[in-house]
Amino acid sequence: MATDSDAPPPENDSWRSTFQKVGRDVMPYADLGLRLLSAAAGPPLLGVFFDAKLNTAPWGLVVGAVIGLTGAGYILVELYHAPPPSQQ
């Protein structure tokens, strides 16, 4: 005798496959955005923290901004010279 637990799962999982396709398409851009955000915003925030602790304003912020913008530029140049995903 078959019970409800033996029944096959419903076939209407189209929303799940659509969500997975969208996730696969969006994730590279989300990854790039987070990498650029952390590279450009992280060092200046650390610089502000060190300025507050060491009373050296604005030098920590300036050094952090230079390091952050250099890091973000490096990420963009690395991305520009990377082969397209279909060739990897």
FIZANU-469053 format. One record per residue (C-alpha): x, y, z; residue in three letters. Coordinates in steps of 0.05 Angstrom, whole numbers, plus 32768, in hexadecimal, padded with zeros to 4 digits. Example, Ala and Ser with C-alpha at 12.3 -4.5 7.8 and 13.67 -1.06 7.14 Angstrom:
// residues 2
80F67FA6809Cala;81117FEB808Fser;
// end
This chain:
// residues 88
800080008000met;801E80437FEBala;801F807D801Bthr;802980C7800Fasp;807380C18020ser;807C80907FE6asp;805F80C17FB3ala;809180E07F82pro;80A2812A7F8Cpro;8079815B7F63pro;8093816B7F1Eglu;808A81B77F25asn;80D281CA7F37asp;80D981FC7EFFser;80E382367F2Ftrp;811F82127F4Darg;814182067F0Aser;8133824E7EF6thr;815182677F38phe;818F823C7F2Dgln;819882577EE6lys;8192829E7EFEval;81C382907F36gly;81F682747F06arg;81EF82B17ED9asp;81F382E47F12val;822882C77F3Fmet;826582DC7F15pro;824E83247F19tyr;823F83207F63ala;828483037F6Easp;82A5833B7F47leu;827C836F7F6Dgly;829083537FB1leu;82D9834D7F9Earg;82DB83957F85leu;82B583AD7FC3leu;82E4838B7FF2ser;832283A17FCCala;830D83EA7FC6ala;82E983F58009ala;830F83C78038gly;835283EB803Cpro;833584318045pro;83098417807Dleu;834683F9809Eleu;836B843B8094gly;8333846180B7val;8337842F80F0phe;8382843980F7phe;837A848480F2asp;834A8482812Dala;837884568156lys;83BA84778146leu;83A184BF813Casn;83C284C480F7thr;838784DF80CEala;838284E28092pro;83BF84B88080trp;83A08474808Egly;836584858062leu;8391849E802Aval;83BF8462802Bval;838384338030gly;836184557FF5ala;83A0844E7FCAval;83A884057FDDile;835D83F87FD2gly;835A84197F8Dleu;839A83F67F78thr;837D83B47F8Dgly;833B83C07F69ala;836183D57F2Bgly;838A83967F2Etyr;834B836C7F32ile;832E838F7EF5leu;836F83867ECDval;8372833D7EE1glu;832A83347ECAleu;833883587E88tyr;837283297E78his;834E82E97E8Eala;833582BA7E58pro;82EA82B77E4Dpro;82C682837E77pro;82B882577E3Aser;8303824F7E2Egln;8317823B7E75gln;
// end
